[in-house]
Amino acid sequence: MTAATHDAEPDLLALDQQVCFALAVAARSVIALYRPVLEPLGLTHPQYLVMLALWQHRRLSVKEIGGLLQLDSGTLSPLLKRLVSTGLVTKARDDRDERVVVVELTERGAALREQALAVPRAVMARLGMDVGDLVALRDSLTSVIAAATVAVPPPGEPRQT
């Protein structure tokens, strides 16, 4: 290998070449954009995600919310506790199966959806990106998530090819 060929190759360990770094910075930056937009609603970004799931489904078990948001119960429990304390949701045991805890929107939580309709447009404006750009980005990220989920084998198992 010549020096010229070596110089043309990217440094695979350079920080700016790392997908993980770009994703981490992008995630922090985008979530930070949501903060001032969500503040008037009295929601943090993780609480907003819970509310999005409930606005879509109205009533979900804690396990279903965890699955939709890919959050464990240790992370989800304090979020739900705060949403209950602010009167946006209720939590109760399911009448049909007492092992299941169900989360449901209150009238106040359902009404908050109207204010939340402004959030996506405000975030798009802050990002300076149109719907098409964001849909393409979301689709690419969804593909990355799917690939990463399949690519990571349990300890001791070979990687699928």
PyMOL CGO cylinders between C-alpha atoms (Angstrom):
from pymol import cmd
from pymol.cgo import CYLINDER

trace = [
    CYLINDER, 0.00, 0.00, 0.00, 1.39, 3.37, -0.98, 0.3, 1, 1, 1, 1, 1, 1,
    CYLINDER, 1.39, 3.37, -0.98, 1.30, 6.49, 1.16, 0.3, 1, 1, 1, 1, 1, 1,
    CYLINDER, 1.30, 6.49, 1.16, -1.15, 8.10, -1.31, 0.3, 1, 1, 1, 1, 1, 1,
    CYLINDER, -1.15, 8.10, -1.31, -3.56, 5.14, -1.05, 0.3, 1, 1, 1, 1, 1, 1,
    CYLINDER, -3.56, 5.14, -1.05, -3.25, 5.13, 2.73, 0.3, 1, 1, 1, 1, 1, 1,
    CYLINDER, -3.25, 5.13, 2.73, -4.05, 8.85, 2.91, 0.3, 1, 1, 1, 1, 1, 1,
    CYLINDER, -4.05, 8.85, 2.91, -7.19, 8.37, 0.78, 0.3, 1, 1, 1, 1, 1, 1,
    CYLINDER, -7.19, 8.37, 0.78, -8.67, 5.83, 3.18, 0.3, 1, 1, 1, 1, 1, 1,
    CYLINDER, -8.67, 5.83, 3.18, -10.81, 7.24, 5.98, 0.3, 1, 1, 1, 1, 1, 1,
    CYLINDER, -10.81, 7.24, 5.98, -9.61, 6.69, 9.51, 0.3, 1, 1, 1, 1, 1, 1,
    CYLINDER, -9.61, 6.69, 9.51, -12.18, 4.19, 10.74, 0.3, 1, 1, 1, 1, 1, 1,
    CYLINDER, -12.18, 4.19, 10.74, -11.52, 5.26, 14.32, 0.3, 1, 1, 1, 1, 1, 1,
    CYLINDER, -11.52, 5.26, 14.32, -11.92, 8.99, 13.71, 0.3, 1, 1, 1, 1, 1, 1,
    CYLINDER, -11.92, 8.99, 13.71, -14.72, 10.40, 15.84, 0.3, 1, 1, 1, 1, 1, 1,
    CYLINDER, -14.72, 10.40, 15.84, -16.41, 12.08, 12.88, 0.3, 1, 1, 1, 1, 1, 1,
    CYLINDER, -16.41, 12.08, 12.88, -16.57, 8.69, 11.09, 0.3, 1, 1, 1, 1, 1, 1,
    CYLINDER, -16.57, 8.69, 11.09, -18.57, 7.01, 13.85, 0.3, 1, 1, 1, 1, 1, 1,
    CYLINDER, -18.57, 7.01, 13.85, -22.28, 6.31, 13.30, 0.3, 1, 1, 1, 1, 1, 1,
    CYLINDER, -22.28, 6.31, 13.30, -22.74, 5.93, 17.06, 0.3, 1, 1, 1, 1, 1, 1,
    CYLINDER, -22.74, 5.93, 17.06, -21.35, 9.43, 17.67, 0.3, 1, 1, 1, 1, 1, 1,
    CYLINDER, -21.35, 9.43, 17.67, -23.54, 11.03, 14.99, 0.3, 1, 1, 1, 1, 1, 1,
    CYLINDER, -23.54, 11.03, 14.99, -26.64, 9.28, 16.33, 0.3, 1, 1, 1, 1, 1, 1,
    CYLINDER, -26.64, 9.28, 16.33, -25.88, 10.23, 19.95, 0.3, 1, 1, 1, 1, 1, 1,
    CYLINDER, -25.88, 10.23, 19.95, -25.29, 13.90, 19.13, 0.3, 1, 1, 1, 1, 1, 1,
    CYLINDER, -25.29, 13.90, 19.13, -28.32, 14.04, 16.83, 0.3, 1, 1, 1, 1, 1, 1,
    CYLINDER, -28.32, 14.04, 16.83, -30.56, 12.47, 19.48, 0.3, 1, 1, 1, 1, 1, 1,
    CYLINDER, -30.56, 12.47, 19.48, -29.40, 14.89, 22.20, 0.3, 1, 1, 1, 1, 1, 1,
    CYLINDER, -29.40, 14.89, 22.20, -29.72, 17.88, 19.86, 0.3, 1, 1, 1, 1, 1, 1,
    CYLINDER, -29.72, 17.88, 19.86, -33.20, 17.02, 18.62, 0.3, 1, 1, 1, 1, 1, 1,
    CYLINDER, -33.20, 17.02, 18.62, -34.50, 16.22, 22.11, 0.3, 1, 1, 1, 1, 1, 1,
    CYLINDER, -34.50, 16.22, 22.11, -33.11, 19.57, 23.28, 0.3, 1, 1, 1, 1, 1, 1,
    CYLINDER, -33.11, 19.57, 23.28, -35.18, 21.27, 20.54, 0.3, 1, 1, 1, 1, 1, 1,
    CYLINDER, -35.18, 21.27, 20.54, -38.30, 19.70, 22.01, 0.3, 1, 1, 1, 1, 1, 1,
    CYLINDER, -38.30, 19.70, 22.01, -37.69, 21.08, 25.51, 0.3, 1, 1, 1, 1, 1, 1,
    CYLINDER, -37.69, 21.08, 25.51, -38.93, 24.66, 24.95, 0.3, 1, 1, 1, 1, 1, 1,
    CYLINDER, -38.93, 24.66, 24.95, -41.76, 23.43, 22.72, 0.3, 1, 1, 1, 1, 1, 1,
    CYLINDER, -41.76, 23.43, 22.72, -43.02, 20.95, 25.33, 0.3, 1, 1, 1, 1, 1, 1,
    CYLINDER, -43.02, 20.95, 25.33, -42.52, 23.24, 28.32, 0.3, 1, 1, 1, 1, 1, 1,
    CYLINDER, -42.52, 23.24, 28.32, -45.87, 25.07, 27.86, 0.3, 1, 1, 1, 1, 1, 1,
    CYLINDER, -45.87, 25.07, 27.86, -47.58, 21.65, 27.87, 0.3, 1, 1, 1, 1, 1, 1,
    CYLINDER, -47.58, 21.65, 27.87, -45.87, 20.77, 31.15, 0.3, 1, 1, 1, 1, 1, 1,
    CYLINDER, -45.87, 20.77, 31.15, -44.25, 17.71, 29.59, 0.3, 1, 1, 1, 1, 1, 1,
    CYLINDER, -44.25, 17.71, 29.59, -40.73, 16.39, 29.33, 0.3, 1, 1, 1, 1, 1, 1,
    CYLINDER, -40.73, 16.39, 29.33, -39.73, 14.57, 26.15, 0.3, 1, 1, 1, 1, 1, 1,
    CYLINDER, -39.73, 14.57, 26.15, -40.13, 11.08, 27.69, 0.3, 1, 1, 1, 1, 1, 1,
    CYLINDER, -40.13, 11.08, 27.69, -43.55, 12.08, 29.09, 0.3, 1, 1, 1, 1, 1, 1,
    CYLINDER, -43.55, 12.08, 29.09, -44.50, 13.38, 25.64, 0.3, 1, 1, 1, 1, 1, 1,
    CYLINDER, -44.50, 13.38, 25.64, -43.68, 9.97, 24.16, 0.3, 1, 1, 1, 1, 1, 1,
    CYLINDER, -43.68, 9.97, 24.16, -45.95, 8.27, 26.72, 0.3, 1, 1, 1, 1, 1, 1,
    CYLINDER, -45.95, 8.27, 26.72, -48.70, 10.75, 25.92, 0.3, 1, 1, 1, 1, 1, 1,
    CYLINDER, -48.70, 10.75, 25.92, -48.28, 10.15, 22.16, 0.3, 1, 1, 1, 1, 1, 1,
    CYLINDER, -48.28, 10.15, 22.16, -48.83, 6.43, 22.74, 0.3, 1, 1, 1, 1, 1, 1,
    CYLINDER, -48.83, 6.43, 22.74, -51.90, 7.14, 24.87, 0.3, 1, 1, 1, 1, 1, 1,
    CYLINDER, -51.90, 7.14, 24.87, -53.33, 9.72, 22.44, 0.3, 1, 1, 1, 1, 1, 1,
    CYLINDER, -53.33, 9.72, 22.44, -53.09, 7.04, 19.78, 0.3, 1, 1, 1, 1, 1, 1,
    CYLINDER, -53.09, 7.04, 19.78, -54.53, 4.17, 21.88, 0.3, 1, 1, 1, 1, 1, 1,
    CYLINDER, -54.53, 4.17, 21.88, -56.31, 5.96, 24.81, 0.3, 1, 1, 1, 1, 1, 1,
    CYLINDER, -56.31, 5.96, 24.81, -55.83, 2.97, 27.17, 0.3, 1, 1, 1, 1, 1, 1,
    CYLINDER, -55.83, 2.97, 27.17, -52.74, 0.76, 27.42, 0.3, 1, 1, 1, 1, 1, 1,
    CYLINDER, -52.74, 0.76, 27.42, -51.16, -1.57, 29.94, 0.3, 1, 1, 1, 1, 1, 1,
    CYLINDER, -51.16, -1.57, 29.94, -47.84, -0.53, 31.42, 0.3, 1, 1, 1, 1, 1, 1,
    CYLINDER, -47.84, -0.53, 31.42, -46.29, -3.47, 29.59, 0.3, 1, 1, 1, 1, 1, 1,
    CYLINDER, -46.29, -3.47, 29.59, -47.77, -2.30, 26.27, 0.3, 1, 1, 1, 1, 1, 1,
    CYLINDER, -47.77, -2.30, 26.27, -46.43, 1.23, 26.80, 0.3, 1, 1, 1, 1, 1, 1,
    CYLINDER, -46.43, 1.23, 26.80, -43.01, -0.19, 27.62, 0.3, 1, 1, 1, 1, 1, 1,
    CYLINDER, -43.01, -0.19, 27.62, -43.08, -2.26, 24.44, 0.3, 1, 1, 1, 1, 1, 1,
    CYLINDER, -43.08, -2.26, 24.44, -44.17, 0.63, 22.23, 0.3, 1, 1, 1, 1, 1, 1,
    CYLINDER, -44.17, 0.63, 22.23, -41.55, 3.00, 23.67, 0.3, 1, 1, 1, 1, 1, 1,
    CYLINDER, -41.55, 3.00, 23.67, -38.92, 0.31, 24.20, 0.3, 1, 1, 1, 1, 1, 1,
    CYLINDER, -38.92, 0.31, 24.20, -38.56, 1.34, 27.85, 0.3, 1, 1, 1, 1, 1, 1,
    CYLINDER, -38.56, 1.34, 27.85, -38.12, -0.92, 30.87, 0.3, 1, 1, 1, 1, 1, 1,
    CYLINDER, -38.12, -0.92, 30.87, -40.44, -0.64, 33.86, 0.3, 1, 1, 1, 1, 1, 1,
    CYLINDER, -40.44, -0.64, 33.86, -37.74, 1.04, 35.96, 0.3, 1, 1, 1, 1, 1, 1,
    CYLINDER, -37.74, 1.04, 35.96, -37.63, 3.93, 33.50, 0.3, 1, 1, 1, 1, 1, 1,
    CYLINDER, -37.63, 3.93, 33.50, -41.36, 3.96, 32.78, 0.3, 1, 1, 1, 1, 1, 1,
    CYLINDER, -41.36, 3.96, 32.78, -42.63, 3.89, 36.39, 0.3, 1, 1, 1, 1, 1, 1,
    CYLINDER, -42.63, 3.89, 36.39, -41.42, 7.38, 37.39, 0.3, 1, 1, 1, 1, 1, 1,
    CYLINDER, -41.42, 7.38, 37.39, -42.73, 8.83, 34.11, 0.3, 1, 1, 1, 1, 1, 1,
    CYLINDER, -42.73, 8.83, 34.11, -46.16, 7.38, 34.75, 0.3, 1, 1, 1, 1, 1, 1,
    CYLINDER, -46.16, 7.38, 34.75, -46.12, 8.46, 38.39, 0.3, 1, 1, 1, 1, 1, 1,
    CYLINDER, -46.12, 8.46, 38.39, -45.47, 12.06, 37.32, 0.3, 1, 1, 1, 1, 1, 1,
    CYLINDER, -45.47, 12.06, 37.32, -48.21, 11.94, 34.67, 0.3, 1, 1, 1, 1, 1, 1,
    CYLINDER, -48.21, 11.94, 34.67, -50.65, 10.58, 37.28, 0.3, 1, 1, 1, 1, 1, 1,
    CYLINDER, -50.65, 10.58, 37.28, -49.66, 13.33, 39.75, 0.3, 1, 1, 1, 1, 1, 1,
    CYLINDER, -49.66, 13.33, 39.75, -50.32, 16.02, 37.13, 0.3, 1, 1, 1, 1, 1, 1,
    CYLINDER, -50.32, 16.02, 37.13, -53.76, 14.58, 36.40, 0.3, 1, 1, 1, 1, 1, 1,
    CYLINDER, -53.76, 14.58, 36.40, -53.08, 13.60, 32.78, 0.3, 1, 1, 1, 1, 1, 1,
    CYLINDER, -53.08, 13.60, 32.78, -53.48, 9.84, 33.23, 0.3, 1, 1, 1, 1, 1, 1,
    CYLINDER, -53.48, 9.84, 33.23, -54.83, 7.30, 35.69, 0.3, 1, 1, 1, 1, 1, 1,
    CYLINDER, -54.83, 7.30, 35.69, -53.28, 3.98, 36.62, 0.3, 1, 1, 1, 1, 1, 1,
    CYLINDER, -53.28, 3.98, 36.62, -55.34, 1.06, 37.89, 0.3, 1, 1, 1, 1, 1, 1,
    CYLINDER, -55.34, 1.06, 37.89, -55.36, -2.71, 37.99, 0.3, 1, 1, 1, 1, 1, 1,
    CYLINDER, -55.36, -2.71, 37.99, -57.25, -4.30, 35.10, 0.3, 1, 1, 1, 1, 1, 1,
    CYLINDER, -57.25, -4.30, 35.10, -60.64, -5.69, 36.18, 0.3, 1, 1, 1, 1, 1, 1,
    CYLINDER, -60.64, -5.69, 36.18, -60.12, -8.80, 34.03, 0.3, 1, 1, 1, 1, 1, 1,
    CYLINDER, -60.12, -8.80, 34.03, -56.55, -9.53, 35.20, 0.3, 1, 1, 1, 1, 1, 1,
    CYLINDER, -56.55, -9.53, 35.20, -55.31, -7.93, 38.41, 0.3, 1, 1, 1, 1, 1, 1,
    CYLINDER, -55.31, -7.93, 38.41, -51.69, -8.62, 37.45, 0.3, 1, 1, 1, 1, 1, 1,
    CYLINDER, -51.69, -8.62, 37.45, -52.02, -6.05, 34.66, 0.3, 1, 1, 1, 1, 1, 1,
    CYLINDER, -52.02, -6.05, 34.66, -51.76, -2.32, 35.37, 0.3, 1, 1, 1, 1, 1, 1,
    CYLINDER, -51.76, -2.32, 35.37, -53.65, -0.17, 32.88, 0.3, 1, 1, 1, 1, 1, 1,
    CYLINDER, -53.65, -0.17, 32.88, -52.90, 3.47, 32.10, 0.3, 1, 1, 1, 1, 1, 1,
    CYLINDER, -52.90, 3.47, 32.10, -55.68, 5.61, 30.72, 0.3, 1, 1, 1, 1, 1, 1,
    CYLINDER, -55.68, 5.61, 30.72, -55.99, 9.23, 29.67, 0.3, 1, 1, 1, 1, 1, 1,
    CYLINDER, -55.99, 9.23, 29.67, -58.01, 11.54, 31.86, 0.3, 1, 1, 1, 1, 1, 1,
    CYLINDER, -58.01, 11.54, 31.86, -60.22, 14.20, 30.26, 0.3, 1, 1, 1, 1, 1, 1,
    CYLINDER, -60.22, 14.20, 30.26, -57.42, 16.68, 30.93, 0.3, 1, 1, 1, 1, 1, 1,
    CYLINDER, -57.42, 16.68, 30.93, -54.86, 14.37, 29.30, 0.3, 1, 1, 1, 1, 1, 1,
    CYLINDER, -54.86, 14.37, 29.30, -57.07, 13.86, 26.26, 0.3, 1, 1, 1, 1, 1, 1,
    CYLINDER, -57.07, 13.86, 26.26, -57.66, 17.63, 25.97, 0.3, 1, 1, 1, 1, 1, 1,
    CYLINDER, -57.66, 17.63, 25.97, -53.90, 18.29, 26.03, 0.3, 1, 1, 1, 1, 1, 1,
    CYLINDER, -53.90, 18.29, 26.03, -53.71, 16.61, 22.62, 0.3, 1, 1, 1, 1, 1, 1,
    CYLINDER, -53.71, 16.61, 22.62, -55.16, 19.74, 21.00, 0.3, 1, 1, 1, 1, 1, 1,
    CYLINDER, -55.16, 19.74, 21.00, -52.22, 21.84, 22.26, 0.3, 1, 1, 1, 1, 1, 1,
    CYLINDER, -52.22, 21.84, 22.26, -49.77, 19.10, 21.29, 0.3, 1, 1, 1, 1, 1, 1,
    CYLINDER, -49.77, 19.10, 21.29, -50.84, 19.31, 17.65, 0.3, 1, 1, 1, 1, 1, 1,
    CYLINDER, -50.84, 19.31, 17.65, -48.54, 22.34, 17.36, 0.3, 1, 1, 1, 1, 1, 1,
    CYLINDER, -48.54, 22.34, 17.36, -45.46, 20.40, 18.53, 0.3, 1, 1, 1, 1, 1, 1,
    CYLINDER, -45.46, 20.40, 18.53, -44.47, 18.65, 15.27, 0.3, 1, 1, 1, 1, 1, 1,
    CYLINDER, -44.47, 18.65, 15.27, -44.72, 21.85, 13.23, 0.3, 1, 1, 1, 1, 1, 1,
    CYLINDER, -44.72, 21.85, 13.23, -42.73, 23.81, 15.81, 0.3, 1, 1, 1, 1, 1, 1,
    CYLINDER, -42.73, 23.81, 15.81, -39.98, 21.18, 15.81, 0.3, 1, 1, 1, 1, 1, 1,
    CYLINDER, -39.98, 21.18, 15.81, -39.91, 21.09, 12.00, 0.3, 1, 1, 1, 1, 1, 1,
    CYLINDER, -39.91, 21.09, 12.00, -39.54, 24.88, 11.97, 0.3, 1, 1, 1, 1, 1, 1,
    CYLINDER, -39.54, 24.88, 11.97, -36.71, 24.75, 14.51, 0.3, 1, 1, 1, 1, 1, 1,
    CYLINDER, -36.71, 24.75, 14.51, -34.93, 22.07, 12.48, 0.3, 1, 1, 1, 1, 1, 1,
    CYLINDER, -34.93, 22.07, 12.48, -35.53, 23.88, 9.19, 0.3, 1, 1, 1, 1, 1, 1,
    CYLINDER, -35.53, 23.88, 9.19, -36.58, 20.58, 7.62, 0.3, 1, 1, 1, 1, 1, 1,
    CYLINDER, -36.58, 20.58, 7.62, -39.75, 19.76, 5.72, 0.3, 1, 1, 1, 1, 1, 1,
    CYLINDER, -39.75, 19.76, 5.72, -42.04, 16.78, 6.21, 0.3, 1, 1, 1, 1, 1, 1,
    CYLINDER, -42.04, 16.78, 6.21, -40.44, 14.82, 3.36, 0.3, 1, 1, 1, 1, 1, 1,
    CYLINDER, -40.44, 14.82, 3.36, -36.95, 15.21, 4.85, 0.3, 1, 1, 1, 1, 1, 1,
    CYLINDER, -36.95, 15.21, 4.85, -38.15, 14.10, 8.27, 0.3, 1, 1, 1, 1, 1, 1,
    CYLINDER, -38.15, 14.10, 8.27, -40.09, 11.12, 6.90, 0.3, 1, 1, 1, 1, 1, 1,
    CYLINDER, -40.09, 11.12, 6.90, -36.97, 9.98, 5.01, 0.3, 1, 1, 1, 1, 1, 1,
    CYLINDER, -36.97, 9.98, 5.01, -34.85, 10.45, 8.15, 0.3, 1, 1, 1, 1, 1, 1,
    CYLINDER, -34.85, 10.45, 8.15, -37.36, 8.54, 10.30, 0.3, 1, 1, 1, 1, 1, 1,
    CYLINDER, -37.36, 8.54, 10.30, -37.46, 5.71, 7.77, 0.3, 1, 1, 1, 1, 1, 1,
    CYLINDER, -37.46, 5.71, 7.77, -33.64, 5.52, 7.69, 0.3, 1, 1, 1, 1, 1, 1,
    CYLINDER, -33.64, 5.52, 7.69, -33.45, 5.49, 11.48, 0.3, 1, 1, 1, 1, 1, 1,
    CYLINDER, -33.45, 5.49, 11.48, -36.15, 2.82, 11.66, 0.3, 1, 1, 1, 1, 1, 1,
    CYLINDER, -36.15, 2.82, 11.66, -34.02, 0.70, 9.31, 0.3, 1, 1, 1, 1, 1, 1,
    CYLINDER, -34.02, 0.70, 9.31, -30.97, 1.27, 11.52, 0.3, 1, 1, 1, 1, 1, 1,
    CYLINDER, -30.97, 1.27, 11.52, -32.96, 0.26, 14.61, 0.3, 1, 1, 1, 1, 1, 1,
    CYLINDER, -32.96, 0.26, 14.61, -34.20, -2.89, 12.90, 0.3, 1, 1, 1, 1, 1, 1,
    CYLINDER, -34.20, -2.89, 12.90, -30.72, -3.80, 11.66, 0.3, 1, 1, 1, 1, 1, 1,
    CYLINDER, -30.72, -3.80, 11.66, -29.17, -3.18, 15.09, 0.3, 1, 1, 1, 1, 1, 1,
    CYLINDER, -29.17, -3.18, 15.09, -31.85, -5.26, 16.78, 0.3, 1, 1, 1, 1, 1, 1,
    CYLINDER, -31.85, -5.26, 16.78, -31.19, -8.21, 14.46, 0.3, 1, 1, 1, 1, 1, 1,
    CYLINDER, -31.19, -8.21, 14.46, -27.40, -7.73, 14.45, 0.3, 1, 1, 1, 1, 1, 1,
    CYLINDER, -27.40, -7.73, 14.45, -26.84, -7.96, 18.19, 0.3, 1, 1, 1, 1, 1, 1,
    CYLINDER, -26.84, -7.96, 18.19, -26.77, -11.63, 19.20, 0.3, 1, 1, 1, 1, 1, 1,
    CYLINDER, -26.77, -11.63, 19.20, -27.20, -12.75, 22.79, 0.3, 1, 1, 1, 1, 1, 1,
    CYLINDER, -27.20, -12.75, 22.79, -23.91, -13.41, 24.60, 0.3, 1, 1, 1, 1, 1, 1,
    CYLINDER, -23.91, -13.41, 24.60, -22.28, -16.61, 23.41, 0.3, 1, 1, 1, 1, 1, 1,
    CYLINDER, -22.28, -16.61, 23.41, -24.28, -16.88, 20.17, 0.3, 1, 1, 1, 1, 1, 1,
    CYLINDER, -24.28, -16.88, 20.17, -22.75, -16.27, 16.74, 0.3, 1, 1, 1, 1, 1, 1,
    CYLINDER, -22.75, -16.27, 16.74, -23.85, -13.27, 14.70, 0.3, 1, 1, 1, 1, 1, 1,
    CYLINDER, -23.85, -13.27, 14.70, -26.43, -13.99, 11.97, 0.3, 1, 1, 1, 1, 1, 1,
    CYLINDER, -26.43, -13.99, 11.97, -25.26, -13.46, 8.40, 0.3, 1, 1, 1, 1, 1, 1,
]
cmd.load_cgo(trace, "trace")
